């Protein structure tokens, strides 16, 4: 005997379900972005103004993701 279950979602519920389903992909993207920023600061030859901009961006990025477990 086979049973079929059909879920019906509102648009908001569908959006939330898709976000939850893609959570790992979002986490990986944020982790890669953090590493890109770190690598840029560590390995790229930046002018002082460029370094200051990247450091400010890094600070803001860290504030946004501070409560998320990216490791």
Backbone as CSV, one residue per row, in Angstrom:
resi,resn,N_x,N_y,N_z,CA_x,CA_y,CA_z,C_x,C_y,C_z
1,UNK,0.836,-1.172,0.000,0.000,0.000,0.000,0.888,1.245,0.000
2,UNK,0.624,2.149,-0.907,1.354,3.407,-0.985,0.482,4.522,-0.450
3,UNK,1.155,5.465,0.188,0.442,6.622,0.690,1.127,7.873,0.144
4,UNK,0.336,8.808,-0.254,0.874,10.048,-0.784,0.451,11.189,0.143
5,UNK,1.431,11.999,0.516,1.162,13.143,1.370,1.433,14.404,0.565
6,UNK,0.513,15.323,0.608,0.652,16.582,-0.118,0.631,17.718,0.904
7,UNK,1.670,18.541,0.864,1.733,19.706,1.731,1.339,20.931,0.930
8,UNK,0.550,21.766,1.525,0.178,23.022,0.894,0.725,24.152,1.758
9,UNK,1.411,25.092,1.107,2.028,26.202,1.814,1.502,27.519,1.283
10,UNK,1.468,28.503,2.170,1.243,29.865,1.706,2.550,30.325,1.063
11,UNK,2.521,31.455,0.390,3.752,31.964,-0.225,4.830,32.199,0.823
12,UNK,4.455,32.748,1.988,5.419,32.997,3.055,5.989,31.684,3.590
13,UNK,5.146,30.701,3.809,5.609,29.400,4.305,6.527,28.725,3.287
14,UNK,6.194,28.853,2.017,7.022,28.272,0.959,8.410,28.906,0.975
15,UNK,8.446,30.221,1.118,9.719,30.939,1.174,10.542,30.490,2.374
16,UNK,9.908,30.345,3.521,10.607,29.893,4.726,11.124,28.464,4.563
17,UNK,10.338,27.609,3.950,10.753,26.227,3.727,11.955,26.163,2.774
18,UNK,11.923,26.980,1.732,13.049,27.014,0.798,14.313,27.531,1.473
19,UNK,14.187,28.554,2.323,15.338,29.062,3.066,15.920,27.982,3.966
20,UNK,15.052,27.255,4.661,15.518,26.186,5.542,16.204,25.083,4.736
21,UNK,15.640,24.746,3.594,16.212,23.706,2.747,17.598,24.101,2.239
22,UNK,17.800,25.384,1.974,19.064,25.878,1.423,20.022,26.400,2.493
23,UNK,19.719,26.186,3.743,20.529,26.690,4.836,22.005,26.341,4.736
24,UNK,22.328,25.114,4.382,23.722,24.701,4.256,24.423,25.478,3.158
25,UNK,23.736,25.710,2.053,24.335,26.479,0.958,24.621,27.909,1.400
26,UNK,23.696,28.496,2.166,23.908,29.856,2.668,25.094,29.888,3.619
27,UNK,25.186,28.894,4.480,26.293,28.832,5.443,27.628,28.736,4.707
28,UNK,27.699,27.912,3.698,28.929,27.765,2.918,29.284,29.077,2.235
29,UNK,28.302,29.753,1.670,28.545,31.031,0.989,29.077,32.076,1.966
30,UNK,28.516,32.148,3.160,28.991,33.099,4.160,30.404,32.757,4.623
31,UNK,30.658,31.471,4.819,31.997,31.036,5.225,33.024,31.394,4.138
32,UNK,32.698,31.145,2.891,33.614,31.467,1.794,33.837,32.972,1.681
33,UNK,32.807,33.749,1.919,32.948,35.204,1.886,33.881,35.667,2.998
34,UNK,33.699,35.129,4.187,34.582,35.480,5.310,36.029,35.143,4.983
35,UNK,36.264,33.973,4.397,37.624,33.565,4.049,38.199,34.422,2.927
36,UNK,37.371,34.845,1.988,37.816,35.735,0.912,38.286,37.068,1.480
37,UNK,37.533,37.603,2.432,37.925,38.857,3.075,39.251,38.678,3.805
38,UNK,39.367,37.611,4.582,40.609,37.345,5.315,41.791,37.208,4.357
39,UNK,41.611,36.444,3.313,42.672,36.230,2.336,43.077,37.509,1.631
40,UNK,42.106,38.338,1.328,42.403,39.622,0.682,43.272,40.478,1.595
41,UNK,42.905,40.539,2.865,43.688,41.339,3.812,45.083,40.748,4.037
42,UNK,45.180,39.443,4.025,46.451,38.788,4.342,47.413,38.747,3.152
43,UNK,46.909,38.494,1.955,47.786,38.195,0.834,47.847,39.259,-0.264
44,UNK,46.855,40.132,-0.316,46.840,41.127,-1.389,47.632,42.363,-0.974
45,UNK,48.296,42.949,-1.941,48.984,44.210,-1.687,47.968,45.326,-1.881
46,UNK,47.536,45.898,-0.770,46.497,46.917,-0.789,47.088,48.260,-0.392
47,UNK,46.531,49.298,-0.968,46.896,50.635,-0.517,46.241,50.850,0.847
48,UNK,46.685,51.854,1.563,46.101,52.133,2.869,44.592,52.387,2.767
49,UNK,44.137,53.201,1.819,42.673,53.394,1.700,41.917,52.097,1.371
50,UNK,42.495,51.264,0.516,41.856,49.985,0.191,41.762,49.104,1.432
51,UNK,42.859,49.028,2.186,42.883,48.208,3.408,41.829,48.706,4.393
52,UNK,41.715,50.012,4.538,40.731,50.571,5.469,39.317,50.209,5.053
53,UNK,39.040,50.257,3.765,37.705,49.905,3.266,37.414,48.429,3.522
54,UNK,38.373,47.566,3.212,38.175,46.129,3.419,38.020,45.821,4.908
55,UNK,38.792,46.485,5.761,38.659,46.276,7.205,37.284,46.716,7.710
56,UNK,36.785,47.817,7.194,35.444,48.268,7.583,34.387,47.282,7.094
57,UNK,34.559,46.799,5.872,33.627,45.796,5.347,33.674,44.538,6.203
58,UNK,34.874,44.104,6.578,35.033,42.918,7.421,34.323,43.118,8.767
59,UNK,34.484,44.280,9.344,33.838,44.584,10.622,32.315,44.494,10.494
60,UNK,31.772,45.100,9.463,30.323,45.057,9.257,29.836,43.646,8.968
61,UNK,30.595,42.914,8.172,30.239,41.525,7.868,30.201,40.703,9.151
62,UNK,31.221,40.862,10.001,31.278,40.101,11.262,30.093,40.443,12.162
63,UNK,29.680,41.706,12.172,28.515,42.082,12.970,27.253,41.380,12.467
64,UNK,27.121,41.286,11.169,25.931,40.654,10.580,25.888,39.159,10.893
65,UNK,27.045,38.488,10.830,27.069,37.027,10.997,27.518,36.574,12.378
66,UNK,27.667,37.512,13.317,28.252,37.178,14.629,27.496,36.092,15.378
67,UNK,26.207,36.000,15.203,25.418,34.993,15.910,25.253,33.683,15.139
68,UNK,25.901,33.594,13.987,25.759,32.398,13.166,26.979,31.498,13.321
69,UNK,26.763,30.197,13.470,27.896,29.260,13.573,28.437,28.925,12.179
70,UNK,29.518,29.608,11.782,30.060,29.386,10.436,31.188,28.361,10.415
71,UNK,31.648,27.921,11.540,32.748,26.932,11.550,32.228,25.536,11.752
